[in-house]
Amino acid sequence: MAEGQGADGPGPDGRAGWADGLRFAFGTLSVLRVRVERWDRAAGGRAMIAAPLVGVVLGAAAAGTGALVARLAGGPLGAVAAVAVLAALTRGLHLDGLADVADGLGSGKPAEDALRIMKQSDIGPFGVLTLVLVLLAQVAALSGQFSASPLRGALAVLAAAVAARCALAWGCLRSVPAARPGGLGAMVASTVTPAAAALSTGAAALLTALAGLADDWSALRLPLAVVIGAGCAALLLRRCVRRFGGITGDVLGAMAETAATGALLTIALAG
């Protein structure tokens, strides 16, 4: 623990504690009603490191729903239910970010114009196509897992949800600037050290490995999926930084969906 910092609140030097970061994380990354007491870069940085815990909670809810539907109505509908619950629990913000980034990257315009396109409320053809393909990929990958067994499908959902939130810390590395002032992207940009991002991802991978012990097939594949999913998001981050000059809230959302999809495809291919 840093000097002058409490374990559950801001210390006398004004630094954010982990409780502030958790409230920030759940308040901004989910529909759960959480009172965010600090809205600053210190709390935002802690939130991005702690984001995989949000993935555990949301992933568990989606996994349980998907497993129940799969038992009652089959694997494909279980997959649709799980994806729908994850989208509902995040207000669809990550999917919206994915569509906006696809429109910005696909526009071929200079960074300033591309960022303006991303801020518009409508979705262009690149965004629509990307959303359709990504959601189809997620549902198809999960359908196979739920059809194999509801438990295996549930574990895949959990791994995808955790991988999506692991990507956020990597998007907020201190070497990555904000693409524009204002918004969530500017609030959390350049707030996370590489060591903290690696520790967060490593802990999340270990957690999924422990969960995977419930199914021998999943014990090694789940942490591998988390790491590969985060790696896929890092490739998108590199492209966005080159194209836009930094990150925005949309870029972070797109990274989350990219990591989730990469994790699910890894699990499907490993099977």
N, C-alpha and C positions, 0 to 999 in steps of 0.2 A: 504494500500500500504506500502511496506517495506521502511524503511528510506533510502534515497539516490537512490531510483529507480523511474524512470519516468513511466508514464502510457503507453507511446507508444515507448519506446526505452530504451537502457541500461543506467543506472544511472552512476554517477561519480565513483562509486565503482566497475564498470564493470559487475554488475548483469544484466541479461537479462530482458527486459521488455516484456509485453504481446504481443506487436506487433511482437517481435522476435519469440516468441513461436508460434503465429498464422502462420507466414511465414514458420517456421520450420514444423509445422503440415501439412499445405496444400502442401508444397513442397515435403514432404516425404511420405505422406499418400494418395496422389492423383496425377492424371496426369496434374492437373492445373498448368500452367506456372507461378510459383511464385519465385521471387528472394530470396533465403535464405541468409540473411546477416550474420547470426551467426550460426555456426555449433559447438556447445559445449554442455556440460551437463546441464548448466543453461537453455539454450534455449530449449534443449530437454525435460527437466522436465516440463517446461511451456507448451510445445507442447502436451505432453501426457495428461495434465489436460484439455487443450482446444480441444482435439481431437473430442469430441462429436459435436462441431461446424462443423467440416469436415463432420461428419455423416449427419448433417442436410442438408448441401449443396448437397452432393452426393446422399443422400436419396431422396431429393426433385426431383432431375433430374431423378432418376430411377423410383420414384413413378409416376411422370407425364407421363413418357414413357409407363410404364406398364398400367396405367389407360387408356391412349389413345388406345393402342393396344387391351386392353380388351374390350373396347367399339366397336372397329371395327371388331375384330376377335375372341372374347371370352376370358374367364378367364384363361384357360391354357396357351394360347400364351401370354397373358398379364404377367403372372407369369414368363415365360421364358424370356421375354423382360426385365423385371425389374432386374432379377438376372444377365442377360448378361450385362446390363448397369453398374451395380455396379462392376462387375468384370472388365469391360473395364476401368472404371474410376479409378481403383486402379492398373491397369496393371496386374491384377491377382496375385498380390504379396501375399495377404492373403491366397488365395487358394494354392499357391505354398508353403507357410509356413506350411499350414495344412498338405499337402502331405509329406513334409520333416519330420515334427514331427511324423507323423504316421509311416514312415519308421524307424525313430530313435527309437521310443518306441517299435515298433514291432520286431526290430532286435534281442532283447534279449542280446545285447552285452554290455560290460562295457561302462561307460559314454564317455570316450575318443573316442572309436570306433564308438559309436552311433552318436556323434557329427560330426565325419568325414563322416559318411554315409549321414547325413543331409546336408553337404556342397556339396555333389556331385550333378552334374547337372541333372542326370537322376532321374526318379521316379520309385520306386520299387512297388511290388504288394500291400503292405499295403497302400502305398500312393494312388495308383489308386483306390483301393476298397473304401478307406475313402472318396476320392473326389466324386466318383460316388454316394455313399450313402448320403453324405451331400447335394450335389446339388439336388438329387432327393427329399430329405426331404424338402429343401427350396422351390423348385418349387411346390411340392404337397401341402404344407401348404399355399403358396400364391395363388395357383390356386383356392382353396376353397374360399378365401377371395375376389379375383377378380370376381369370379362367383357370389358371393353374391351381390357385388356392386363394381364398379370401385373405389369409394371413400374408401370403407373399405379396399380394396387391397392396395391402395396407402398409407393409414395410417399404415398398417402392414409393408410395405416396409420401411417407414420412421422410425418406431420403431426399426426394425431390424438393419438398418444402424447406428442409434444412439447407440443402445446397443453394437454393435461391437466395436465402438470407446470408449465407457465407459470402456470396459474391459482393454484397454491399460494402463490406469492409475493404475489399480490394479496390473497389471503385473510389474509395475515399482516402487512398494513400496520400501521404504528404507530398509526393511527387506529382500528383494529379491536380491541376487547378480547376476552378469553376469556369464554365464556358461563358457565363454572364452573371451579373450581380442579381441578388434577390432569389427567393425561392429556396426549396429544400436543398437543391444541389449546392448552392453557394453556402448554405448553413453548415453542411457537413464535409464539403470538399477540403482535402488536405488536412484532415484531422486524425488520421490513423497511421501508426507506424507499421512498417512491414512485419516487424516481430509480433505486434498485436494481431495483425490480420492472419498471420501464419498460426498463431496460438489459437485464435478463434476457430479457424478452419480445422485444425488438428483435433481440437476438443470435440467439434461437431462430428468429425469422421469417427472418432473413438466412440461417441455416443451411439451413432448408427451401427457400428460394429457390435456393440453390446446388445442393441435391440435385435440385430440380425441373428443373435444366438438362439432366438426363438425358432429360427428356421435355418438349418445347417447350410442350405444353399445360399443364403443371403449374408452370412457373417462376414465374408470377405468382399462380396460384390457391392454392398451398400457403401462402405467407406470409399471404395474405389470410385463409385459413381459420384459421390460428393466431391471428391478431388477433381475428377474429370469435368464435372459440371462447372465448378469454379474456374477451371482452366478455359472452358469455352467462353465463359463470361469475360475473362481477361482478354481474349482475342477480340471480342466486340469492343471492350473498353479501349484497346489500342487503336482500333479503327475510329472510334468516336473522338478520341483526343486529337488524332491527326486531322479529322474532318471538321470538328467544331471548336477545337482549341481547349477542350476540357469537358467536364461533366455537367449535366443538369439532372433534375429529378427524373425526367423522362429516361435519361441514359441509365440511371440506377434501376428503374423499373424494367427496362429492356434487358439489363444484365441479369436481373433476378429470373425473368422468364427464360432467358437463354440458358442459365445454369440449371434450372429445373428440367428443361427439355433435354439438355445434354446428359443429365443424370439418368433420366428415364430411358433414353436411347442406349446408354451404357448398360443398364440393367437388362434391357431387352436383348441386346446383342450378346451379352455374356450368357444368356440363357440358351 
